Amino acid sequence: MGNKEKIIDLWNDIDKQNWDNLFHYFSEDAIINWNNSNESFNVEEFVRANCEYPGDWAITIERLEALDNLVVSVVKVELNNSVISFRATSFFEFMEDRIVLLNEYWGDNIKPPQWRIDKKIGKAITIE
């Protein structure tokens, strides 16, 4: 199985809340960084943070790119039965078939600021 397929499986396990499966994707000494909140986790802390994250979330993979030992993913994360959602862009670095470094960047899905709406700058993104 290639690295890209492993990341698909990882996101599917997170979506299904199969927390114990997450350990299999990471090297024992992997580092996971959530850069927006300036937090760094070991694998056990990362799994615990996801396990204890409030709410029931659904994950949709929107983009996945692989280059050598790097896989980049963009996922949409939605709180079930809610309008709350955000996106995560994740950079997974592999060594010997395991993730050794994960840098993640999270952003809220929001409406454009009123000043851009008022000035009619830009338009909504449409997915075909």
N, CA, C and O atoms as a MOPAC input file, in Angstrom:
PM7 MOZYME 1SCF
protein

 N      0.84000 1    -1.17800 1     0.00000 1
 C      0.00000 1     0.00000 1     0.00000 1
 C      0.88700 1     1.24400 1     0.00000 1
 O      1.84000 1     1.33600 1     0.77400 1
 N      0.56900 1     2.18700 1    -0.86400 1
 C      1.34000 1     3.41600 1    -0.95300 1
 C      0.96800 1     4.40400 1     0.14400 1
 O     -0.02600 1     4.23200 1     0.85000 1
 N      1.79000 1     5.44100 1     0.26800 1
 C      1.55900 1     6.44900 1     1.30800 1
 C      0.22800 1     7.17200 1     1.12500 1
 O     -0.45500 1     7.47900 1     2.10300 1
 N     -0.13800 1     7.44100 1    -0.12000 1
 C     -1.39600 1     8.13500 1    -0.39500 1
 C     -2.58400 1     7.30900 1     0.11800 1
 O     -3.50700 1     7.84300 1     0.73300 1
 N     -2.54200 1     6.01100 1    -0.14500 1
 C     -3.61600 1     5.12700 1     0.30100 1
 C     -3.66100 1     5.03800 1     1.83200 1
 O     -4.73200 1     4.91100 1     2.42400 1
 N     -2.49400 1     5.10500 1     2.45200 1
 C     -2.45200 1     5.08600 1     3.92100 1
 C     -3.15500 1     6.30900 1     4.50400 1
 O     -3.84300 1     6.21200 1     5.52000 1
 N     -2.97800 1     7.45800 1     3.85500 1
 C     -3.62400 1     8.67700 1     4.35300 1
 C     -5.13100 1     8.60600 1     4.14200 1
 O     -5.89500 1     9.08300 1     4.98100 1
 N     -5.56300 1     8.02300 1     3.04300 1
 C     -7.00400 1     7.80500 1     2.85000 1
 C     -7.54600 1     6.94000 1     3.98000 1
 O     -8.58200 1     7.25200 1     4.56800 1
 N     -6.84300 1     5.85500 1     4.28100 1
 C     -7.26900 1     4.97100 1     5.37200 1
 C     -7.24200 1     5.69000 1     6.72100 1
 O     -8.13800 1     5.50300 1     7.54400 1
 N     -6.21000 1     6.51700 1     6.94500 1
 C     -6.11800 1     7.27800 1     8.19600 1
 C     -7.33500 1     8.17600 1     8.36800 1
 O     -7.97000 1     8.16600 1     9.42300 1
 N     -7.66900 1     8.95700 1     7.32900 1
 C     -8.81700 1     9.85600 1     7.43200 1
 C    -10.11000 1     9.07000 1     7.59900 1
 O    -11.00500 1     9.50800 1     8.32200 1
 N    -10.22300 1     7.91700 1     6.94500 1
 C    -11.41700 1     7.08600 1     7.12700 1
 C    -11.52100 1     6.58600 1     8.56400 1
 O    -12.61300 1     6.54700 1     9.13100 1
 N    -10.38600 1     6.20100 1     9.15800 1
 C    -10.40900 1     5.76900 1    10.55800 1
 C    -10.78000 1     6.92200 1    11.48900 1
 O    -11.50800 1     6.72100 1    12.46200 1
 N    -10.28700 1     8.12500 1    11.20200 1
 C    -10.65900 1     9.28300 1    12.01900 1
 C    -12.15200 1     9.56700 1    11.86000 1
 O    -12.83900 1     9.84800 1    12.84200 1
 N    -12.65300 1     9.49500 1    10.62900 1
 C    -14.07400 1     9.72600 1    10.37300 1
 C    -14.94400 1     8.72700 1    11.14000 1
 O    -15.99200 1     9.09000 1    11.67400 1
 N    -14.50900 1     7.48600 1    11.18900 1
 C    -15.27800 1     6.42900 1    11.87300 1
 C    -14.94400 1     6.33300 1    13.36200 1
 O    -15.48400 1     5.48800 1    14.07600 1
 N    -14.05700 1     7.20300 1    13.81600 1
 C    -13.62000 1     7.25500 1    15.21300 1
 C    -13.01100 1     5.93000 1    15.67000 1
 O    -13.23700 1     5.48700 1    16.79600 1
 N    -12.23900 1     5.31000 1    14.78600 1
 C    -11.48100 1     4.09900 1    15.10900 1
 C    -10.13800 1     4.51700 1    15.70500 1
 O     -9.09400 1     4.36100 1    15.07100 1
 N    -10.17100 1     5.04200 1    16.91200 1
 C     -9.00600 1     5.69900 1    17.50500 1
 C     -7.81200 1     4.77200 1    17.66200 1
 O     -6.68100 1     5.19200 1    17.41600 1
 N     -8.02300 1     3.53600 1    18.05800 1
 C     -6.89700 1     2.61700 1    18.26000 1
 C     -6.13600 1     2.34300 1    16.96600 1
 O     -4.94200 1     2.04300 1    17.00000 1
 N     -6.81700 1     2.44500 1    15.83000 1
 C     -6.15300 1     2.21000 1    14.54100 1
 C     -5.12400 1     3.28300 1    14.21100 1
 O     -4.20200 1     3.03000 1    13.43500 1
 N     -5.26200 1     4.47400 1    14.78500 1
 C     -4.37900 1     5.58300 1    14.41600 1
 C     -2.92100 1     5.29800 1    14.74200 1
 O     -2.02500 1     5.76800 1    14.04000 1
 N     -2.67700 1     4.53800 1    15.79300 1
 C     -1.30000 1     4.24100 1    16.19000 1
 C     -0.52600 1     3.52900 1    15.08200 1
 O      0.69300 1     3.67800 1    14.99400 1
 N     -1.20600 1     2.76600 1    14.24300 1
 C     -0.54800 1     1.96100 1    13.21200 1
 C      0.05500 1     2.80200 1    12.08200 1
 O      0.92900 1     2.32500 1    11.35900 1
 N     -0.39800 1     4.02900 1    11.92800 1
 C      0.07000 1     4.86800 1    10.82500 1
 C      1.35800 1     5.62700 1    11.16200 1
 O      2.08000 1     6.05500 1    10.26200 1
 N      1.64000 1     5.79000 1    12.44100 1
 C      2.72500 1     6.66200 1    12.88300 1
 C      3.92500 1     5.87200 1    13.39000 1
 O      3.78400 1     4.78200 1    13.94500 1
 N      5.10600 1     6.44500 1    13.18700 1
 C      6.29200 1     5.89300 1    13.83900 1
 C      6.16700 1     6.20200 1    15.33600 1
 O      5.48200 1     7.14600 1    15.73000 1
 N      6.82500 1     5.40800 1    16.14300 1
 C      6.71500 1     5.53900 1    17.59900 1
 C      7.10500 1     6.93000 1    18.09300 1
 O      6.53200 1     7.42600 1    19.06200 1
 N      8.07700 1     7.56000 1    17.43200 1
 C      8.55300 1     8.87600 1    17.87200 1
 C      8.09100 1    10.01100 1    16.95300 1
 O      8.73900 1    11.05500 1    16.87400 1
 N      6.98100 1     9.80200 1    16.26700 1
 C      6.44900 1    10.82500 1    15.36100 1
 C      6.10200 1    12.10000 1    16.12600 1
 O      5.78100 1    12.07500 1    17.31400 1
 N      6.17900 1    13.21000 1    15.39900 1
 C      5.81600 1    14.52300 1    15.93700 1
 C      4.63000 1    15.03700 1    15.13600 1
 O      4.64100 1    15.00800 1    13.90500 1
 N      3.61000 1    15.50700 1    15.83900 1
 C      2.41500 1    16.05700 1    15.20400 1
 C      2.27300 1    17.49700 1    15.67600 1
 O      2.18300 1    17.75400 1    16.87600 1
 N      2.25400 1    18.43800 1    14.73300 1
 C      2.15500 1    19.86500 1    15.05400 1
 C      0.83900 1    20.43600 1    14.54500 1
 O      0.50400 1    20.29200 1    13.36900 1
 N      0.09800 1    21.08200 1    15.43500 1
 C     -1.05600 1    21.89100 1    15.05300 1
 C     -0.56100 1    23.33400 1    15.09800 1
 O     -0.56400 1    23.97700 1    16.14800 1
 N     -0.14400 1    23.81900 1    13.95500 1
 C      0.56100 1    25.09600 1    13.88800 1
 C     -0.30100 1    26.29500 1    14.26600 1
 O      0.20900 1    27.25100 1    14.85100 1
 N     -1.60000 1    26.27100 1    13.94700 1
 C     -2.44700 1    27.41900 1    14.26200 1
 C     -2.53300 1    27.69100 1    15.75500 1
 O     -2.62600 1    28.84400 1    16.17600 1
 N     -2.50400 1    26.62900 1    16.55600 1
 C     -2.60100 1    26.79700 1    18.01000 1
 C     -1.25300 1    26.60500 1    18.70600 1
 O     -1.17900 1    26.56200 1    19.93400 1
 N     -0.18200 1    26.48800 1    17.90400 1
 C      1.17800 1    26.35900 1    18.43200 1
 C      1.30000 1    25.19400 1    19.41800 1
 O      1.85200 1    25.34200 1    20.50800 1
 N      0.76300 1    24.01000 1    19.00500 1
 C      0.81800 1    22.81800 1    19.84600 1
 C      1.56600 1    21.70900 1    19.12100 1
 O      1.44100 1    21.54200 1    17.90800 1
 N      2.34300 1    20.95800 1    19.88700 1
 C      3.05400 1    19.80000 1    19.36100 1
 C      2.68700 1    18.59000 1    20.21200 1
 O      2.64800 1    18.66800 1    21.43900 1
 N      2.41800 1    17.46800 1    19.54300 1
 C      1.96700 1    16.25800 1    20.22100 1
 C      2.84300 1    15.07800 1    19.84700 1
 O      3.40300 1    15.02800 1    18.75100 1
 N      2.95700 1    14.12300 1    20.76900 1
 C      3.45100 1    12.80900 1    20.37900 1
 C      2.23200 1    12.01400 1    19.90400 1
 O      1.11200 1    12.52300 1    19.94300 1
 N      2.43600 1    10.79100 1    19.46300 1
 C      1.33200 1    10.02200 1    18.88000 1
 C      0.22300 1     9.77800 1    19.90600 1
 O     -0.95900 1     9.93100 1    19.59500 1
 N      0.59700 1     9.40800 1    21.09900 1
 C     -0.41100 1     9.12900 1    22.13000 1
 C     -1.25500 1    10.36500 1    22.42700 1
 O     -2.47400 1    10.26800 1    22.56900 1
 N     -0.60900 1    11.52700 1    22.52200 1
 C     -1.33800 1    12.77400 1    22.78300 1
 C     -2.24100 1    13.14100 1    21.60900 1
 O     -3.35800 1    13.61600 1    21.80900 1
 N     -1.76100 1    12.92300 1    20.38600 1
 C     -2.55400 1    13.21200 1    19.19100 1
 C     -3.81800 1    12.35800 1    19.16400 1
 O     -4.91000 1    12.86200 1    18.90300 1
 N     -3.66300 1    11.07200 1    19.43400 1
 C     -4.82200 1    10.17800 1    19.44900 1
 C     -5.78800 1    10.60400 1    20.55300 1
 O     -7.00000 1    10.63800 1    20.34100 1
 N     -5.26000 1    10.92500 1    21.71600 1
 C     -6.11700 1    11.34900 1    22.83000 1
 C     -6.85200 1    12.65000 1    22.49800 1
 O     -8.04100 1    12.78000 1    22.78600 1
 N     -6.15000 1    13.61200 1    21.89400 1
 C     -6.78100 1    14.88600 1    21.53000 1
 C     -7.93300 1    14.66200 1    20.55800 1
 O     -8.97900 1    15.30000 1    20.67800 1
 N     -7.74800 1    13.76000 1    19.59800 1
 C     -8.82100 1    13.46000 1    18.65000 1
 C     -9.95900 1    12.70300 1    19.31400 1
 O    -11.13100 1    12.98200 1    19.06100 1
 N     -9.61500 1    11.75600 1    20.15300 1
 C    -10.61100 1    10.94100 1    20.85200 1
 C    -11.50000 1    11.80000 1    21.74900 1
 O    -12.70400 1    11.56700 1    21.84600 1
 N    -10.90100 1    12.78700 1    22.39900 1
 C    -11.63700 1    13.59900 1    23.36500 1
 C    -12.18800 1    14.88900 1    22.76600 1
 O    -12.83500 1    15.66900 1    23.46500 1
 N    -11.93700 1    15.12000 1    21.47400 1
 C    -12.43300 1    16.33600 1    20.83300 1
 C    -13.95500 1    16.34300 1    20.92100 1
 O    -14.59000 1    15.35300 1    20.55800 1
 N    -14.55500 1    17.43200 1    21.39200 1
 C    -16.00900 1    17.43400 1    21.59100 1
 C    -16.78000 1    17.34000 1    20.27700 1
 O    -16.35800 1    17.87300 1    19.25100 1
 N    -17.89900 1    16.66300 1    20.33000 1
 C    -18.78900 1    16.57400 1    19.18100 1
 C    -18.54800 1    15.34700 1    18.33500 1
 O    -17.57500 1    14.61600 1    18.51900 1
 N    -19.46100 1    15.13900 1    17.40100 1
 C    -19.39900 1    14.02000 1    16.46100 1
 C    -19.11100 1    14.60800 1    15.08300 1
 O    -19.97900 1    15.23500 1    14.47600 1
 N    -17.89900 1    14.40300 1    14.59700 1
 C    -17.43000 1    15.06400 1    13.39100 1
 C    -17.42300 1    14.11800 1    12.19800 1
 O    -17.20900 1    12.91500 1    12.35000 1
 N    -17.65700 1    14.66500 1    11.01800 1
 C    -17.57300 1    13.90400 1     9.76800 1
 C    -16.43800 1    14.49100 1     8.93400 1
 O    -16.28500 1    15.70900 1     8.84500 1
 N    -15.64400 1    13.61100 1     8.32400 1
 C    -14.47700 1    14.01400 1     7.53500 1
 C    -14.74500 1    13.72100 1     6.06400 1
 O    -15.19800 1    12.63000 1     5.71500 1
 N    -14.46500 1    14.69300 1     5.20500 1
 C    -14.53200 1    14.49900 1     3.75800 1
 C    -13.18800 1    14.89700 1     3.16300 1
 O    -12.74000 1    16.03200 1     3.33100 1
 N    -12.54700 1    13.96400 1     2.47000 1
 C    -11.28100 1    14.28200 1     1.79500 1
 C    -11.60600 1    15.06100 1     0.53300 1
 O    -12.37000 1    14.59500 1    -0.31200 1
 N    -11.02300 1    16.25700 1     0.40300 1
 C    -11.26400 1    17.09400 1    -0.76900 1
 C    -10.10300 1    17.07100 1    -1.75700 1
 O    -10.30200 1    17.23500 1    -2.96000 1
 N     -8.90100 1    16.86900 1    -1.25200 1
 C     -7.72900 1    16.84200 1    -2.14000 1
 C     -6.62700 1    16.03200 1    -1.48000 1
 O     -6.46600 1    16.03300 1    -0.25900 1
 N     -5.86900 1    15.33500 1    -2.33100 1
 C     -4.78900 1    14.49000 1    -1.84100 1
 C     -3.69200 1    14.48300 1    -2.89300 1
 O     -3.93700 1    14.14300 1    -4.05100 1
 N     -2.47300 1    14.86300 1    -2.48700 1
 C     -1.32800 1    14.90100 1    -3.39300 1
 C     -0.15300 1    14.18900 1    -2.74000 1
 O      0.06400 1    14.30600 1    -1.53400 1
 N      0.60300 1    13.44900 1    -3.54600 1
 C      1.77400 1    12.73200 1    -3.02600 1
 C      2.99400 1    13.07500 1    -3.86000 1
 O      2.92000 1    13.16200 1    -5.08500 1
 N      4.12200 1    13.26900 1    -3.18000 1
 C      5.39800 1    13.52800 1    -3.83300 1
 C      6.49200 1    12.93400 1    -2.96100 1
 O      6.72400 1    13.38700 1    -1.84100 1
 N      7.15300 1    11.92800 1    -3.48200 1
 C      8.20600 1    11.23200 1    -2.73600 1
 C      7.67200 1    10.77000 1    -1.37700 1
 O      6.71900 1     9.99300 1    -1.31600 1
 N      8.28500 1    11.24600 1    -0.29100 1
 C      7.87100 1    10.79900 1     1.04500 1
 C      6.85200 1    11.73600 1     1.70000 1
 O      6.60900 1    11.64500 1     2.90400 1
 N      6.25500 1    12.63700 1     0.90800 1
 C      5.31200 1    13.62700 1     1.42600 1
 C      3.92600 1    13.39400 1     0.83300 1
 O      3.78000 1    13.19600 1    -0.37400 1
 N      2.91000 1    13.41900 1     1.69400 1
 C      1.51900 1    13.40900 1     1.24100 1
 C      0.84700 1    14.63700 1     1.84200 1
 O      0.96500 1    14.90100 1     3.03800 1
 N      0.14000 1    15.38400 1     0.99400 1
 C     -0.58700 1    16.57100 1     1.43700 1
 C     -2.07600 1    16.29500 1     1.25300 1
 O     -2.50900 1    15.85000 1     0.19000 1
 N     -2.84600 1    16.56100 1     2.29300 1
 C     -4.29300 1    16.37300 1     2.18100 1
 C     -5.01200 1    17.64300 1     2.60500 1
 O     -4.52900 1    18.41600 1     3.43200 1
 N     -6.18300 1    17.83100 1     2.00900 1
 C     -7.11700 1    18.86600 1     2.43900 1
 C     -8.41800 1    18.14200 1     2.75100 1
 O     -8.97200 1    17.44300 1     1.90300 1
 N     -8.89700 1    18.31700 1     3.97400 1
 C    -10.15400 1    17.68800 1     4.36300 1
 C    -11.11500 1    18.74200 1     4.89100 1
 O    -10.71200 1    19.75800 1     5.45700 1
 N    -12.39400 1    18.46700 1     4.68600 1
 C    -13.44700 1    19.27900 1     5.29800 1
 C    -13.93200 1    18.51500 1     6.52100 1
 O    -14.21000 1    17.31800 1     6.44400 1
 N    -14.03200 1    19.20500 1     7.63800 1
 C    -14.46900 1    18.60900 1     8.89600 1
 C    -15.76300 1    19.31500 1     9.29300 1
 O    -15.78600 1    20.53200 1     9.47400 1
 N    -16.84100 1    18.53500 1     9.42800 1
 C    -18.14300 1    19.10500 1     9.76000 1
 C    -18.68000 1    18.47100 1    11.03300 1
 O    -18.62200 1    17.25400 1    11.20800 1
 N    -19.20100 1    19.30400 1    11.91200 1
 C    -19.88700 1    18.81000 1    13.09700 1
 C    -21.25200 1    18.31400 1    12.65200 1
 O    -22.04300 1    19.07300 1    12.09200 1
 N    -21.53100 1    17.02500 1    12.90600 1
 C    -22.81900 1    16.45400 1    12.49800 1
 C    -23.97100 1    17.23600 1    13.11300 1
 O    -23.90900 1    17.65400 1    14.26900 1
 N    -25.02800 1    17.42800 1    12.31600 1
 C    -26.23300 1    18.15000 1    12.74200 1
 C    -25.94200 1    19.59700 1    13.11800 1
 O    -26.54900 1    20.13600 1    14.04300 1
 N    -25.01000 1    20.22900 1    12.39700 1
 C    -24.63800 1    21.60300 1    12.70800 1
 C    -24.15300 1    22.29000 1    11.43700 1
 O    -23.87600 1    21.63900 1    10.43000 1
 N    -24.05800 1    23.59400 1    11.50000 1
 C    -23.50400 1    24.35500 1    10.38400 1
 C    -22.02000 1    24.61800 1    10.58100 1
 O    -21.38500 1    25.24400 1     9.73200 1
 N    -21.45800 1    24.14900 1    11.69000 1
 C    -20.04400 1    24.38000 1    11.98700 1
 C    -19.18200 1    23.46200 1    11.13400 1
 O    -19.38400 1    22.24800 1    11.10200 1
 N    -18.21300 1    24.06200 1    10.44200 1
 C    -17.26100 1    23.26700 1     9.66400 1
 C    -15.96700 1    24.05000 1     9.51600 1
 O    -15.92800 1    25.26900 1     9.68900 1
 N    -14.91700 1    23.32100 1     9.19500 1
 C    -13.62500 1    23.93700 1     8.92100 1
 C    -12.84200 1    23.00600 1     8.02300 1
 O    -13.26300 1    21.88300 1     7.74400 1
 N    -11.69900 1    23.48700 1     7.57500 1
 C    -10.83400 1    22.68000 1     6.72100 1
 C     -9.47300 1    22.53300 1     7.38100 1
 O     -8.99900 1    23.41100 1     8.10100 1
 N     -8.86400 1    21.38400 1     7.10500 1
 C     -7.51200 1    21.11600 1     7.58800 1
 C     -6.63900 1    20.77800 1     6.39200 1
 O     -6.99200 1    19.93400 1     5.56800 1
 N     -5.49800 1    21.44400 1     6.30800 1
 C     -4.47600 1    21.10500 1     5.32800 1
 C     -3.34700 1    20.44700 1     6.09800 1
 O     -2.79300 1    21.02400 1     7.03400 1
 N     -3.01300 1    19.22200 1     5.68700 1
 C     -2.07700 1    18.39300 1     6.45300 1
 C     -0.92000 1    17.95500 1     5.58000 1
 O     -1.11000 1    17.52100 1     4.44400 1
 N      0.28100 1    18.07400 1     6.12400 1
 C      1.50600 1    17.65200 1     5.45100 1
 C      2.07500 1    16.46200 1     6.21900 1
 O      2.58900 1    16.61400 1     7.32800 1
 N      1.97700 1    15.27300 1     5.61600 1
 C      2.43200 1    14.03400 1     6.23800 1
 C      3.78300 1    13.64600 1     5.64300 1
 O      3.89400 1    13.46000 1     4.43100 1
 N      4.80100 1    13.52300 1     6.47700 1
 C      6.11400 1    13.06300 1     6.02000 1
 C      6.33200 1    11.63500 1     6.49600 1
 O      6.15400 1    11.31900 1     7.67300 1
 N      6.72600 1    10.77100 1     5.55000 1
 C      6.89800 1     9.34500 1     5.82000 1
 C      8.36700 1     8.95800 1     5.84400 1
 O      9.19600 1     9.53500 1     5.14100 1
 N      8.66400 1     7.96700 1     6.67000 1
 C      9.95400 1     7.29800 1     6.66200 1
 C      9.67400 1     5.83200 1     6.99600 1
 O      9.01800 1     5.52400 1     7.99100 1
 N     10.17700 1     4.94400 1     6.15800 1
 C      9.98700 1     3.50500 1     6.36300 1
 C      8.51300 1     3.16000 1     6.56800 1
 O      8.15800 1     2.44300 1     7.50300 1
 N      7.66700 1     3.67500 1     5.68900 1
 C      6.23000 1     3.36400 1     5.64300 1
 C      5.40700 1     3.88100 1     6.81800 1
 O      4.25500 1     3.48100 1     6.98200 1
 N      5.97100 1     4.75600 1     7.63200 1
 C      5.23400 1     5.32600 1     8.76400 1
 C      5.34400 1     6.84800 1     8.73900 1
 O      6.32000 1     7.40600 1     8.23700 1
 N      4.33500 1     7.50300 1     9.28700 1
 C      4.36600 1     8.96000 1     9.40800 1
 C      5.34000 1     9.32400 1    10.52700 1
 O      5.21800 1     8.83900 1    11.65300 1
 N      6.31000 1    10.18600 1    10.20100 1
 C      7.27100 1    10.64800 1    11.21300 1
 C      7.01700 1    12.10100 1    11.60900 1
 O      7.40700 1    12.53400 1    12.69400 1
 N      6.35900 1    12.85200 1    10.72000 1
 C      6.06600 1    14.25700 1    10.99700 1
 C      4.75400 1    14.62600 1    10.32900 1
 O      4.53600 1    14.33100 1     9.15400 1
 N      3.88700 1    15.27400 1    11.08700 1
 C      2.62200 1    15.78700 1    10.56700 1
 C      2.51000 1    17.24200 1    10.98400 1
 O      2.51300 1    17.55800 1    12.17400 1
 N      2.41200 1    18.12900 1     9.99800 1
 C      2.14100 1    19.54300 1    10.24600 1
 C      0.74800 1    19.83200 1     9.71100 1
 O      0.46600 1    19.63300 1     8.52900 1
 N     -0.13400 1    20.31300 1    10.61300 1
 C     -1.52100 1    20.55300 1    10.24500 1
 C     -1.88700 1    22.00700 1    10.46200 1
 O     -1.47700 1    22.63900 1    11.43500 1
 N     -2.68100 1    22.52300 1     9.51500 1
 C     -3.15000 1    23.90800 1     9.54800 1
 C     -4.66800 1    23.88100 1     9.40900 1
 O     -5.20000 1    23.32900 1     8.44700 1
 N     -5.35700 1    24.47600 1    10.37000 1
 C     -6.81200 1    24.46900 1    10.40900 1
 C     -7.34500 1    25.86700 1    10.13200 1
 O     -6.77400 1    26.86300 1    10.57800 1
 N     -8.44300 1    25.92800 1     9.39300 1
 C     -9.08500 1    27.20800 1     9.12700 1
 C    -10.59700 1    27.07200 1     9.17800 1
 O    -11.15400 1    26.08900 1     8.68900 1
 N    -11.26100 1    28.05900 1     9.77300 1
 C    -12.72000 1    28.05900 1     9.85100 1
 C    -13.31600 1    28.34000 1     8.48000 1
 O    -12.75600 1    29.11300 1     7.70300 1
 N    -14.44600 1    27.71900 1     8.18300 1
 C    -15.21100 1    28.04300 1     6.98200 1
 C    -16.16500 1    29.17200 1     7.35500 1
 O    -17.06700 1    28.99600 1     8.17300 1
 N    -15.95000 1    30.32600 1     6.74400 1
 C    -16.71800 1    31.51600 1     7.10900 1
 C    -17.19000 1    32.22900 1     5.84700 1
 O    -16.72600 1    31.94500 1     4.74300 1
 N    -18.11100 1    33.15000 1     6.03300 1
 C    -18.53700 1    34.01500 1     4.93700 1
 C    -17.47100 1    35.08900 1     4.73500 1
 O    -16.72700 1    35.40500 1     5.66400 1
 N    -17.39100 1    35.65400 1     3.52400 1
 C    -16.43900 1    36.74600 1     3.30000 1
 C    -16.77900 1    37.93600 1     4.20100 1
 O    -17.93100 1    38.10700 1     4.60100 1
 N    -15.77700 1    38.75400 1     4.51600 1
 C    -16.06900 1    39.94000 1     5.32500 1
 C    -16.99700 1    40.89400 1     4.56500 1
 O    -16.98400 1    40.96100 1     3.33600 1
 N    -17.78800 1    41.61600 1     5.32600 1
 C    -18.80700 1    42.48500 1     4.72900 1
 C    -18.20700 1    43.50600 1     3.76800 1
 O    -18.83300 1    43.83300 1     2.76000 1
 N    -17.01400 1    44.01600 1     4.05300 1
 C    -16.43000 1    45.04000 1     3.17800 1
 C    -16.19400 1    44.49100 1     1.77300 1
 O    -16.35400 1    45.23000 1     0.80200 1
 N    -15.81600 1    43.20500 1     1.63200 1
 C    -15.62700 1    42.63900 1     0.29100 1
 C    -16.96800 1    42.39100 1    -0.38900 1
 O    -17.09900 1    42.55900 1    -1.60200 1
 N    -17.96600 1    41.98900 1     0.40300 1
 C    -19.30700 1    41.81400 1    -0.16200 1
 C    -19.81200 1    43.15500 1    -0.66800 1
 O    -20.32400 1    43.24400 1    -1.78400 1
 N    -19.67200 1    44.20800 1     0.14800 1
 C    -20.13400 1    45.54900 1    -0.23200 1
 C    -19.44400 1    46.04700 1    -1.49400 1
 O    -20.08000 1    46.69900 1    -2.32300 1
 N    -18.16400 1    45.75600 1    -1.65500 1
 C    -17.40700 1    46.22400 1    -2.81600 1
 C    -17.49300 1    45.25900 1    -3.99900 1
 O    -16.90900 1    45.50100 1    -5.05600 1
 N    -18.23200 1    44.15700 1    -3.80400 1
 C    -18.42700 1    43.15900 1    -4.86200 1
 C    -17.09100 1    42.63500 1    -5.39200 1
 O    -16.88300 1    42.51100 1    -6.59900 1
 N    -16.19800 1    42.33400 1    -4.45600 1
 C    -14.89200 1    41.77000 1    -4.80100 1
 C    -14.97100 1    40.26100 1    -4.59500 1
 O    -15.24900 1    39.79700 1    -3.48900 1
 N    -14.72800 1    39.50200 1    -5.65000 1
 C    -14.75500 1    38.04400 1    -5.56100 1
 C    -16.15500 1    37.48400 1    -5.71800 1
 O    -17.13700 1    38.22100 1    -5.80200 1
 N    -16.22000 1    36.15800 1    -5.75500 1
 C    -17.49700 1    35.45000 1    -5.85900 1
 C    -17.34200 1    34.10400 1    -5.16000 1
 O    -16.23200 1    33.68800 1    -4.82900 1
 N    -18.44300 1    33.44300 1    -4.94400 1
 C    -18.42800 1    32.14900 1    -4.25600 1
 C    -17.72600 1    31.10200 1    -5.11800 1
 O    -17.84800 1    31.10200 1    -6.34300 1
 N    -17.00100 1    30.22400 1    -4.46600 1
 C    -16.35700 1    29.10600 1    -5.15200 1
 C    -17.43200 1    28.08300 1    -5.47600 1
 O    -18.22900 1    27.71600 1    -4.61300 1
 N    -17.45400 1    27.62900 1    -6.70800 1
 C    -18.39000 1    26.57300 1    -7.09600 1
 C    -17.59600 1    25.34200 1    -7.47700 1
 O    -16.59700 1    25.42200 1    -8.19100 1
 N    -18.05100 1    24.21100 1    -6.99200 1
 C    -17.38500 1    22.94500 1    -7.28800 1
 C    -18.20200 1    22.21600 1    -8.34300 1
 O    -19.39800 1    21.97800 1    -8.17300 1
 N    -17.53900 1    21.87200 1    -9.42200 1
 C    -18.24300 1    21.19800 1   -10.52000 1
 C    -18.00600 1    19.72000 1   -10.48700 1
 O    -18.52000 1    18.99300 1   -11.33600 1

